[in-house]
Amino acid sequence: MTTSLLLLAGLLGAALVLRRQLGRARLQQVIFESDTPAGRSFDLALLAAIVLSVLVVGLETDAGLHRQFGTQFRVLEVLFSVLFSFEYLLRLLCSPQPLRYARSFLGIVDFLSSIPTLAALGATGSQPLAVIRIVRLLRVFRILKLGNYLQEAQTLRNALIASRRKILVFLLTMVTLVVIIGALMYVIEGPASGFTSIPVGIYWAVVTITTVGYGDVAPITPLGRITASVVMLLGYSIIAVPTGMITAELSQASRSAAALPSKPCGRCGQSHHARGARFCHQCGQSLIGAS
């Protein structure tokens, strides 16, 4: 723990020196902006390091590889932890609003994937914390100019929010249904068939009604098999219910997004047009060059 604190203090000092040498504005441009060659190179290098660090953590969980390359994996994890902690400190020091960055989604992810991992270097079982770094790959949307896809994600989010009450009612109905089915199968089959309790029956009902079917618990009596067949057929019909809910809301959200305020018509002032429209649907005026 003392070594980790000393290492963090050293990284903070190095970050302060680098900010003084490059200047806060220049450092901010490299770290936060991807439009410049330096900023783009920095972000691409960061993404490569994130992928490699997650790959190392995943490979380390294999017992055979850990026995053979355990020391190398440990060294690489220390290096990646130092690198990402240094990068996080640089972001704090050059950000125009450090607190706002620290409390943002990516700021929290940056913190969790760097400082705690570095501070827990001496603790066992702390390596899986580094898997959080995979979330940092979300920066690829900004780097590769995929911002338009975020609008589609917002449409999907709006559809899910709009259908949340219907989905909640559906889930409550499903919970009630699997409890009833589980209790019924416990009464029909009993411990002799593996249904040793109502919770086991509920587990079987969930596995069956979702069409997963592990097969670790199965009915053996004729009545139990008939009931199981009904539950299986019920499961196929139930799967379509939430899909239909979300599809309907997604269609509505897409239509709403297509009618968002756009460039106003120069003749009538209408500002709600279909996405990509070239002429006003109100008066027919060309929208090209309208202001």
Salt bridges, closest charged atoms under 4 A:
ASP35 OD1 - LYS145 NZ 2.39
ASP43 OD2 - ARG142 NH2 3.43
GLU60 OE2 - HIS66 ND1 3.96
GLU77 OE2 - ARG133 NH2 3.34
GLU87 OE2 - ARG91 NE 2.35
GLU87 OE1 - ARG136 NH2 2.53
ASP110 OD1 - ARG136 NE 2.60
ASP110 OD2 - ARG139 NH2 2.29
GLU152 OE2 - ARG275 NH1 3.34
GLU249 OE2 - LYS166 NZ 3.27
